[in-house]
C-alpha cells in the first residue's frame, strides 16, 4: 500500500495522499507569502467556526484570463484567431490586403499586432466575427484552437495555461468556490474552450460581449448572429459592471495582471471579511515573457502592469505574484519539481 | 413505520414516501397532458440509457417571472414598488405630483398603472432607481416586499408565487437542472427576493439590466450606482440575447405566458432532443385573474397572451397550461387537495 502510494505520488505530482500527510493543493507554487495568502484565505472562508466563514452559495472568485490564467504574448490569443480568420476571408476580399490593420493581420505578424492600439485590435476581431451565427463562430474557434501554436513558445496555445493558476482554480472549486473568468476579451471566444482548459463552463465566463441578433435562418429556424458591434463594451465599461450583470454578487477573491483589473480588485477587496486580491507580475524572462513596465520591466501594450498599479497594490495589501520567485513551474509540460 | 410515513405524508403534502410508492413531485397539478409532458420531459433528459439524455452540466430551464411564476395583476410588482418609492420621493419633489405617469404612481393606483404603456411604466421604474447605490436599492426592495400586499388578492406579494410552478422548479432542480429566471422586468429587483421566493440565486436571474456605474463613495470605497438608463434593454432586445449573454447555453425547457416570451420558446425548442415549451394561460377568474385576449378572455396590457400566440403554440407543439383545468391549487395558502 505504501509502495503504491509512492508510485501514485511519483506519477501524479504531489497530490496523492501518503499515510498521515495532508496533500499540497498548490504544488507548482514555491513556499512564500503568496502561497500562504491563498491557503489562509481559503481556510478562513471555509471554516464554519471562524469569523470569516462564507456560506458556499456566496463563494465567488473571479479571474482575468490573458496574462493571469494563460499567455498573452506576443498578442492576445483571440486576436491571433481573428487574424487567421481575416486571412481566410481576404481570399475573397482583396481590398483587405491593403488596409491596416488588416494587412498586418493577414500577414500573421503577431509581434506587430502585439504593439497595436486597442482600437486596431478591435477592428480585427470584429471583422472576424461579424455576420457569423454564434454556433458557427464557436465551431471555427474550436477547430482553430485545436491545432494553433504560440509562435514564440512553439507550444499548443491550450497548453499555455499557467499550471500554478490551474491549481488555484481547482483548489478554490474543491472548497466550494465558483470560479469565474472576467475578461476584457470576447465572451463567446473564451466560452469555446474555457471548460476544457480551465474547468470553467460558459455560464461562468464574463467578457466583452459582442452584440447578437435573434433571427431566423433559411429554413425558418431561430438563430443568434454576431453583429458588427461591441455595444455592450461601452456600458460594460469595467469588470465590476460585468460581474454585477452576470453574477450579481461581489467576489471575495479576484486575480488579475494589468491596469484593466484594478477596479475588479478594488471591488472585491471592498467587501467585509476575508478578501484576496492578487496580481500576476511577468518578471520571468527565462520561462515566459518579462514585461511591465513596473519595476523597470520592458514596456508592453499588451497586459500593461504600470508602476502606479504596483504602488497601489502595495499600499492596499494586494498580493503581487512574482512568476520568477513564486512559481516552481510555469507550465504543466515542465517537470513538476525542481 | 407505515403509520409514521402516513403522518409525514399528511403533514408535508404528498411528497413523503410510503412503502412501495413513488412520490408525486407535482401534487398541485391535475393529471392531464401538461403534467404528463413535464414528467416525460424530465425522465427523457435524465435517462442515461435513453436517446435524449442531457449531461447534467447542460441541463438548463428558463422561466419568465411575471404571469408565469407569480401574479402580475393588477400591475407588475416591480412597478408597484417603484410607485411606492416615487411616492416617498415626491415629498421632496412636489412637481412629481402634477406630471404623469408620476401622479398616478404617487396615488398608488395599481389598476390604472396596469393599463399604462410600457414607456410610462419604464419612466416610473427609472425614477425610482436612478442614483441609488445598488446595495441601497436592494435594501429598499427587501424592506418593501417584506410587508407589501397585493391590493386585490389582499395577500403578501411573496405568497403569490404559483404553487404548481414552484413544484416544477423544485422538481427540475432535483433532477439536475439549473433553473433561471428570464424576465423583462428588472434584474436587480428580482435578484433581491428570487432565492427566498423561488430558490433561484442572483446569478441565475436574467433580466432587463439597469446600467450601473463604478465609482467611489464619500469614504473612497468602490460603489456601483444605478444609472437613469436601460441601455442594456435595447441590445438585450429579446430574451434569447439575454440568455446568450448570461448563460451561454440553449435551454432545453422554457416557460412563459405572453408574447414577450415567444422568441425564448422558439429558441429553446429549436435545439435537438427532448424539448419543453410551455405557456401559462390565465383563464381562472375565480382563483386568480382571467386575461388574454386569447380564447375570448379579457384584453390586458399586462402579460398579453394573444390569439396569435395561442395559434403558434398549437401549431408548434408548445403546451398551453390552463390554470383553471391544470392546477389543482394556484397558491400555497390554498388547501393542498380537493
Interface residues (C-beta under 8 A of the other chain):
Chain A: X57 X134 X178 X187 X188 X191 X201 X202 X203 X205 X209 X211 X212 X213 X214 X221 X222 X224 X231 X232 X234 X235 X237 X238 X240 X241 X244 X245 X246 X247 X248 X249 X263 X266 X267 X270
Chain B: X57 X134 X178 X187 X188 X191 X201 X202 X203 X205 X209 X211 X212 X213 X214 X221 X222 X224 X231 X232 X234 X235 X237 X238 X240 X241 X244 X245 X246 X247 X248 X249 X263 X266 X267 X270
